[in-house]
């Protein structure tokens, strides 16, 4: 015969503290993502570097296609930029997607190309550092 005592369940049991912790972590993640998207700025320029040297800076406001050397081509359209062609063996830079916010970049290692979205430094210099009233 088996004892009639309640046997403790072996395994995982959810406690009130576990639920509170889970809800807190999810809430914090949502707040951080919302804050990031709120404070993240859309860039104004696409800055291209090839072989570690500046290749050019192009406005995101002008729709255009740009050849970078003979191996890469980017498209700027609707304030977004992406790599549309690369003759490198892995084509990873073509699959890095669309970039549009400040700090995002596309990198093609075989051709040593970096495409980065930046804030327009000239318009930033025109803004005053401090407003005194």
TIRO-2110 file (N, C-alpha, C; in Angstrom, 1 decimal):
// TIRO-2110
0.8, -1.2, 0.0, N, 1, A
0.0, 0.0, 0.0, CA, 1, A
0.9, 1.3, 0.0, C, 1, A
0.3, 2.3, -0.7, N, 2, A
1.0, 3.5, -0.7, CA, 2, A
0.5, 4.4, 0.4, C, 2, A
1.4, 5.2, 0.9, N, 3, A
1.0, 6.1, 2.0, CA, 3, A
0.0, 7.2, 1.4, C, 3, A
-0.9, 7.6, 2.2, N, 4, A
-1.9, 8.6, 1.7, CA, 4, A
-1.4, 10.0, 1.9, C, 4, A
-0.2, 10.2, 2.2, N, 5, A
0.3, 11.6, 2.4, CA, 5, A
0.4, 12.2, 1.0, C, 5, A
0.3, 13.5, 1.0, N, 6, A
0.5, 14.3, -0.3, CA, 6, A
1.9, 14.2, -0.7, C, 6, A
2.1, 13.7, -1.9, N, 7, A
3.5, 13.7, -2.4, CA, 7, A
3.8, 15.0, -3.0, C, 7, A
5.0, 15.5, -2.8, N, 8, A
5.4, 16.7, -3.4, CA, 8, A
5.7, 16.4, -4.9, C, 8, A
5.3, 17.3, -5.7, N, 9, A
5.5, 17.2, -7.1, CA, 9, A
7.0, 17.5, -7.4, C, 9, A
7.6, 16.6, -8.1, N, 10, A
9.0, 16.8, -8.5, CA, 10, A
9.0, 17.6, -9.8, C, 10, A
9.9, 18.6, -9.8, N, 11, A
9.9, 19.4, -11.0, CA, 11, A
9.8, 20.9, -10.7, C, 11, A
9.3, 21.6, -11.7, N, 12, A
9.2, 23.1, -11.5, CA, 12, A
7.8, 23.5, -11.1, C, 12, A
7.8, 24.3, -10.1, N, 13, A
6.5, 24.9, -9.8, CA, 13, A
6.6, 26.4, -9.8, C, 13, A
5.6, 27.1, -10.4, N, 14, A
5.6, 28.5, -10.6, CA, 14, A
5.1, 29.2, -9.3, C, 14, A
5.9, 30.1, -8.8, N, 15, A
5.6, 30.8, -7.6, CA, 15, A
5.2, 32.3, -8.0, C, 15, A
4.6, 33.0, -7.1, N, 16, A
4.2, 34.3, -7.3, CA, 16, A
5.4, 35.2, -7.6, C, 16, A
6.5, 35.0, -6.9, N, 17, A
7.7, 35.8, -7.2, CA, 17, A
8.2, 35.5, -8.6, C, 17, A
8.1, 34.3, -9.1, N, 18, A
8.6, 34.0, -10.5, CA, 18, A
7.7, 34.8, -11.5, C, 18, A
6.5, 34.9, -11.3, N, 19, A
5.6, 35.6, -12.2, CA, 19, A
5.9, 37.1, -12.1, C, 19, A
6.1, 37.7, -10.9, N, 20, A
6.5, 39.1, -10.8, CA, 20, A
7.8, 39.4, -11.5, C, 20, A
8.8, 38.5, -11.3, N, 21, A
10.1, 38.7, -12.0, CA, 21, A
9.9, 38.7, -13.5, C, 21, A
9.2, 37.7, -14.0, N, 22, A
9.0, 37.6, -15.5, CA, 22, A
8.3, 38.9, -16.0, C, 22, A
7.2, 39.3, -15.4, N, 23, A
6.5, 40.5, -15.8, CA, 23, A
7.4, 41.7, -15.7, C, 23, A
8.3, 41.8, -14.7, N, 24, A
9.2, 43.0, -14.6, CA, 24, A
10.2, 43.0, -15.7, C, 24, A
10.8, 41.8, -16.0, N, 25, A
11.8, 41.8, -17.1, CA, 25, A
11.2, 42.1, -18.4, C, 25, A
10.0, 41.6, -18.7, N, 26, A
9.3, 42.0, -20.0, CA, 26, A
9.0, 43.5, -20.0, C, 26, A
8.5, 44.0, -18.9, N, 27, A
8.2, 45.5, -18.9, CA, 27, A
9.4, 46.3, -19.1, C, 27, A
10.5, 45.9, -18.5, N, 28, A
11.8, 46.7, -18.6, CA, 28, A
12.3, 46.6, -20.1, C, 28, A
12.1, 45.5, -20.7, N, 29, A
12.6, 45.3, -22.1, CA, 29, A
11.7, 46.2, -23.0, C, 29, A
10.4, 46.2, -22.8, N, 30, A
9.5, 47.1, -23.6, CA, 30, A
9.9, 48.5, -23.4, C, 30, A
10.1, 49.0, -22.2, N, 31, A
10.5, 50.4, -22.0, CA, 31, A
11.8, 50.7, -22.6, C, 31, A
12.8, 49.9, -22.5, N, 32, A
14.1, 50.1, -23.2, CA, 32, A
14.0, 50.2, -24.7, C, 32, A
13.2, 49.3, -25.3, N, 33, A
13.0, 49.4, -26.8, CA, 33, A
12.3, 50.6, -27.2, C, 33, A
11.3, 51.0, -26.4, N, 34, A
10.5, 52.2, -26.7, CA, 34, A
11.4, 53.5, -26.6, C, 34, A
12.2, 53.5, -25.6, N, 35, A
13.1, 54.7, -25.4, CA, 35, A
14.2, 54.7, -26.5, C, 35, A
14.7, 53.6, -26.9, N, 36, A
15.7, 53.5, -28.0, CA, 36, A
15.1, 54.1, -29.3, C, 36, A
13.9, 53.7, -29.6, N, 37, A
13.3, 54.1, -30.8, CA, 37, A
12.9, 55.6, -30.7, C, 37, A
12.6, 56.1, -29.5, N, 38, A
12.2, 57.5, -29.3, CA, 38, A
13.4, 58.4, -29.5, C, 38, A
14.6, 58.0, -28.9, N, 39, A
15.7, 58.9, -29.0, CA, 39, A
16.6, 58.7, -30.2, C, 39, A
16.4, 57.6, -31.0, N, 40, A
17.2, 57.4, -32.1, CA, 40, A
16.8, 58.3, -33.3, C, 40, A
17.8, 58.9, -33.8, N, 41, A
17.6, 59.9, -34.9, CA, 41, A
17.8, 59.3, -36.3, C, 41, A
16.9, 59.8, -37.2, N, 42, A
17.2, 59.4, -38.6, CA, 42, A
18.4, 60.2, -39.1, C, 42, A
19.2, 59.5, -39.8, N, 43, A
20.4, 60.2, -40.3, CA, 43, A
20.1, 61.1, -41.5, C, 43, A
21.1, 61.9, -41.8, N, 44, A
21.0, 62.8, -43.0, CA, 44, A
21.9, 62.5, -44.1, C, 44, A
23.0, 61.8, -43.8, N, 45, A
24.1, 61.5, -44.7, CA, 45, A
24.4, 60.0, -44.7, C, 45, A
24.8, 59.6, -45.9, N, 46, A
25.4, 58.2, -46.0, CA, 46, A
26.9, 58.5, -46.3, C, 46, A
27.7, 58.0, -45.4, N, 47, A
29.2, 58.2, -45.5, CA, 47, A
29.8, 56.8, -45.9, C, 47, A
30.5, 56.8, -47.0, N, 48, A
31.1, 55.6, -47.5, CA, 48, A
32.6, 55.7, -47.4, C, 48, A
33.2, 54.6, -46.9, N, 49, A
34.6, 54.4, -46.8, CA, 49, A
35.0, 53.2, -47.6, C, 49, A
36.1, 53.3, -48.3, N, 50, A
36.7, 52.2, -49.0, CA, 50, A
38.2, 52.1, -48.7, C, 50, A
38.6, 50.9, -48.3, N, 51, A
40.0, 50.7, -47.9, CA, 51, A
40.5, 51.6, -46.8, C, 51, A
39.5, 51.9, -45.9, N, 52, A
39.9, 52.8, -44.7, CA, 52, A
39.9, 54.2, -45.0, C, 52, A
39.6, 54.6, -46.2, N, 53, A
39.6, 56.1, -46.6, CA, 53, A
38.3, 56.5, -47.0, C, 53, A
38.0, 57.8, -46.8, N, 54, A
36.7, 58.4, -47.1, CA, 54, A
36.5, 58.3, -48.7, C, 54, A
35.4, 57.8, -49.1, N, 55, A
35.1, 57.6, -50.5, CA, 55, A
34.1, 58.7, -50.9, C, 55, A
33.1, 59.0, -50.0, N, 56, A
32.1, 60.1, -50.3, CA, 56, A
31.1, 60.1, -49.2, C, 56, A
30.4, 61.3, -49.2, N, 57, A
29.2, 61.5, -48.4, CA, 57, A
28.1, 61.9, -49.2, C, 57, A
26.9, 61.2, -49.1, N, 58, A
25.8, 61.4, -50.0, CA, 58, A
24.5, 61.7, -49.1, C, 58, A
23.7, 62.7, -49.5, N, 59, A
22.5, 63.0, -48.7, CA, 59, A
21.5, 61.9, -48.9, C, 59, A
20.8, 61.6, -47.8, N, 60, A
19.7, 60.6, -47.8, CA, 60, A
18.5, 61.1, -48.5, C, 60, A
18.4, 62.4, -48.6, N, 61, A
17.2, 63.1, -49.2, CA, 61, A
17.2, 62.9, -50.8, C, 61, A
18.3, 62.6, -51.4, N, 62, A
18.4, 62.5, -52.8, CA, 62, A
18.4, 61.0, -53.3, C, 62, A
17.4, 60.6, -54.0, N, 63, A
17.4, 59.2, -54.5, CA, 63, A
18.4, 59.0, -55.6, C, 63, A
19.3, 58.0, -55.4, N, 64, A
20.4, 57.7, -56.3, CA, 64, A
21.0, 56.4, -56.1, C, 64, A
21.7, 55.9, -57.1, N, 65, A
22.5, 54.7, -57.0, CA, 65, A
24.0, 55.1, -57.2, C, 65, A
24.8, 54.5, -56.3, N, 66, A
26.3, 54.9, -56.3, CA, 66, A
27.1, 53.7, -56.4, C, 66, A
28.0, 53.7, -57.4, N, 67, A
29.0, 52.6, -57.5, CA, 67, A
30.2, 53.0, -56.6, C, 67, A
30.6, 52.0, -55.9, N, 68, A
31.7, 52.1, -55.0, CA, 68, A
32.8, 51.3, -55.6, C, 68, A
33.8, 51.9, -56.2, N, 69, A
34.8, 51.2, -57.0, CA, 69, A
34.1, 50.4, -58.1, C, 69, A
34.5, 49.2, -58.4, N, 70, A
33.9, 48.4, -59.4, CA, 70, A
33.1, 47.2, -58.8, C, 70, A
33.2, 47.0, -57.5, N, 71, A
32.6, 45.8, -56.9, CA, 71, A
31.3, 46.0, -56.1, C, 71, A
31.0, 47.2, -55.7, N, 72, A
29.8, 47.4, -54.9, CA, 72, A
28.9, 48.5, -55.4, C, 72, A
27.6, 48.4, -55.2, N, 73, A
26.7, 49.5, -55.6, CA, 73, A
25.6, 49.6, -54.5, C, 73, A
25.4, 50.8, -54.1, N, 74, A
24.3, 51.1, -53.1, CA, 74, A
23.2, 51.9, -53.7, C, 74, A
22.0, 51.8, -53.1, N, 75, A
20.9, 52.6, -53.6, CA, 75, A
20.4, 53.4, -52.4, C, 75, A
20.2, 54.7, -52.6, N, 76, A
19.6, 55.6, -51.7, CA, 76, A
18.2, 55.9, -52.2, C, 76, A
17.2, 55.6, -51.4, N, 77, A
15.8, 55.9, -51.8, CA, 77, A
14.9, 56.1, -50.6, C, 77, A
14.1, 57.1, -50.6, N, 78, A
13.2, 57.4, -49.5, CA, 78, A
13.8, 57.4, -48.2, C, 78, A
15.0, 58.1, -48.1, N, 79, A
15.8, 58.3, -46.9, CA, 79, A
16.2, 56.9, -46.3, C, 79, A
16.5, 55.9, -47.1, N, 80, A
17.0, 54.6, -46.7, CA, 80, A
18.1, 54.2, -47.7, C, 80, A
19.0, 53.4, -47.2, N, 81, A
20.1, 53.0, -48.1, CA, 81, A
20.3, 51.5, -47.9, C, 81, A
20.7, 50.8, -49.0, N, 82, A
21.0, 49.4, -48.9, CA, 82, A
21.9, 49.0, -50.1, C, 82, A
22.6, 47.9, -49.9, N, 83, A
23.6, 47.4, -50.9, CA, 83, A
22.8, 46.6, -51.9, C, 83, A
22.8, 47.0, -53.2, N, 84, A
22.0, 46.3, -54.2, CA, 84, A
22.9, 45.3, -55.0, C, 84, A
24.2, 45.5, -55.0, N, 85, A
25.1, 44.7, -55.8, CA, 85, A
26.4, 44.6, -55.1, C, 85, A
27.0, 43.4, -55.2, N, 86, A
28.4, 43.2, -54.7, CA, 86, A
28.9, 41.9, -55.4, C, 86, A
30.1, 42.0, -56.0, N, 87, A
30.6, 40.8, -56.7, CA, 87, A
31.6, 40.0, -55.8, C, 87, A
31.4, 40.2, -54.5, N, 88, A
32.2, 39.4, -53.5, CA, 88, A
31.6, 38.0, -53.5, C, 88, A
32.4, 37.0, -53.0, N, 89, A
31.9, 35.6, -53.0, CA, 89, A
30.7, 35.3, -52.1, C, 89, A
30.6, 36.0, -51.0, N, 90, A
29.6, 35.6, -50.0, CA, 90, A
28.3, 36.4, -50.1, C, 90, A
28.4, 37.6, -50.7, N, 91, A
27.2, 38.5, -50.8, CA, 91, A
26.5, 38.8, -49.5, C, 91, A
27.2, 38.7, -48.4, N, 92, A
26.6, 39.0, -47.1, CA, 92, A
26.2, 40.5, -47.0, C, 92, A
26.9, 41.4, -47.6, N, 93, A
26.6, 42.8, -47.5, CA, 93, A
25.3, 43.1, -48.1, C, 93, A
24.9, 42.3, -49.2, N, 94, A
23.6, 42.5, -49.8, CA, 94, A
22.4, 42.1, -48.9, C, 94, A
22.7, 41.2, -48.0, N, 95, A
21.7, 40.7, -47.1, CA, 95, A
21.6, 41.4, -45.7, C, 95, A
22.4, 42.4, -45.6, N, 96, A
22.4, 43.1, -44.3, CA, 96, A
21.2, 44.1, -44.1, C, 96, A
20.5, 44.3, -45.2, N, 97, A
19.2, 45.0, -45.1, CA, 97, A
19.3, 46.5, -45.3, C, 97, A
18.2, 47.2, -44.9, N, 98, A
18.1, 48.6, -45.1, CA, 98, A
18.6, 49.3, -43.8, C, 98, A
19.3, 50.4, -44.0, N, 99, A
19.7, 51.2, -42.9, CA, 99, A
19.2, 52.6, -43.1, C, 99, A
18.9, 53.3, -42.0, N, 100, A
18.4, 54.7, -42.1, CA, 100, A
18.6, 55.5, -40.9, C, 100, A
18.9, 54.9, -39.8, N, 101, A
19.1, 55.7, -38.6, CA, 101, A
20.6, 55.9, -38.3, C, 101, A
20.9, 56.9, -37.6, N, 102, A
22.3, 57.3, -37.3, CA, 102, A
23.0, 56.1, -36.6, C, 102, A
24.2, 55.8, -37.1, N, 103, A
25.0, 54.8, -36.5, CA, 103, A
24.9, 53.4, -37.1, C, 103, A
23.8, 53.2, -37.9, N, 104, A
23.7, 51.9, -38.6, CA, 104, A
24.7, 51.8, -39.7, C, 104, A
25.1, 50.6, -40.0, N, 105, A
26.1, 50.4, -41.1, CA, 105, A
26.0, 49.1, -41.8, C, 105, A
26.5, 49.1, -43.1, N, 106, A
26.7, 47.9, -43.9, CA, 106, A
28.1, 47.8, -44.1, C, 106, A
28.6, 46.6, -44.0, N, 107, A
30.1, 46.3, -44.1, CA, 107, A
30.3, 45.2, -45.2, C, 107, A
31.2, 45.4, -46.1, N, 108, A
31.6, 44.4, -47.1, CA, 108, A
33.1, 44.1, -46.8, C, 108, A
33.4, 43.0, -46.1, N, 109, A
34.8, 42.8, -45.7, CA, 109, A
35.7, 42.4, -46.9, C, 109, A
35.2, 41.6, -47.9, N, 110, A
36.1, 41.3, -49.0, CA, 110, A
36.6, 42.6, -49.8, C, 110, A
35.7, 43.6, -49.9, N, 111, A
36.0, 44.8, -50.7, CA, 111, A
36.5, 45.9, -49.7, C, 111, A
36.4, 45.7, -48.4, N, 112, A
36.8, 46.7, -47.4, CA, 112, A
36.0, 48.0, -47.6, C, 112, A
34.7, 47.8, -47.7, N, 113, A
33.7, 48.9, -47.8, CA, 113, A
32.9, 49.0, -46.6, C, 113, A
32.7, 50.2, -46.1, N, 114, A
31.8, 50.5, -44.9, CA, 114, A
30.9, 51.6, -45.4, C, 114, A
29.6, 51.4, -45.2, N, 115, A
28.5, 52.3, -45.5, CA, 115, A
27.8, 52.6, -44.2, C, 115, A
27.9, 53.9, -43.8, N, 116, A
27.3, 54.3, -42.5, CA, 116, A
26.4, 55.5, -42.6, C, 116, A
25.3, 55.5, -41.8, N, 117, A
24.4, 56.6, -41.8, CA, 117, A
24.9, 57.5, -40.6, C, 117, A
25.0, 58.8, -40.9, N, 118, A
25.5, 59.8, -39.9, CA, 118, A
24.6, 61.0, -40.0, C, 118, A
24.7, 61.8, -38.9, N, 119, A
24.0, 63.0, -38.8, CA, 119, A
24.8, 64.1, -39.7, C, 119, A
24.1, 65.0, -40.3, N, 120, A
24.7, 66.0, -41.0, CA, 120, A
25.4, 67.0, -40.1, C, 120, A
26.8, 66.9, -40.1, N, 121, A
27.6, 67.7, -39.2, CA, 121, A
27.4, 69.2, -39.4, C, 121, A
27.2, 69.6, -40.7, N, 122, A
27.1, 71.1, -41.0, CA, 122, A
25.9, 71.7, -40.3, C, 122, A
24.7, 71.0, -40.4, N, 123, A
23.5, 71.5, -39.8, CA, 123, A
23.6, 71.4, -38.3, C, 123, A
24.4, 70.5, -37.8, N, 124, A
24.6, 70.4, -36.3, CA, 124, A
25.4, 71.6, -35.8, C, 124, A
26.4, 72.0, -36.6, N, 125, A
27.2, 73.1, -36.2, CA, 125, A
26.5, 74.4, -36.2, C, 125, A
25.4, 74.5, -37.0, N, 126, A
24.6, 75.7, -37.1, CA, 126, A
23.8, 75.9, -35.9, C, 126, A
23.5, 74.8, -35.2, N, 127, A
22.6, 74.9, -34.0, CA, 127, A
23.4, 75.4, -32.8, C, 127, A
22.8, 76.3, -32.0, N, 128, A
23.6, 76.8, -30.8, CA, 128, A
23.8, 75.7, -29.8, C, 128, A
24.9, 75.8, -29.0, N, 129, A
25.1, 74.9, -27.9, CA, 129, A
24.2, 75.1, -26.8, C, 129, A
24.0, 76.4, -26.4, N, 130, A
23.3, 76.8, -25.3, CA, 130, A
22.4, 78.0, -25.7, C, 130, A
21.2, 78.0, -25.2, N, 131, A
20.3, 79.2, -25.4, CA, 131, A
20.1, 79.9, -24.0, C, 131, A
20.5, 81.1, -24.0, N, 132, A
20.5, 81.9, -22.7, CA, 132, A
19.3, 82.9, -22.8, C, 132, A
18.4, 82.9, -21.8, N, 133, A
17.3, 83.9, -21.9, CA, 133, A
17.4, 84.8, -20.7, C, 133, A
END
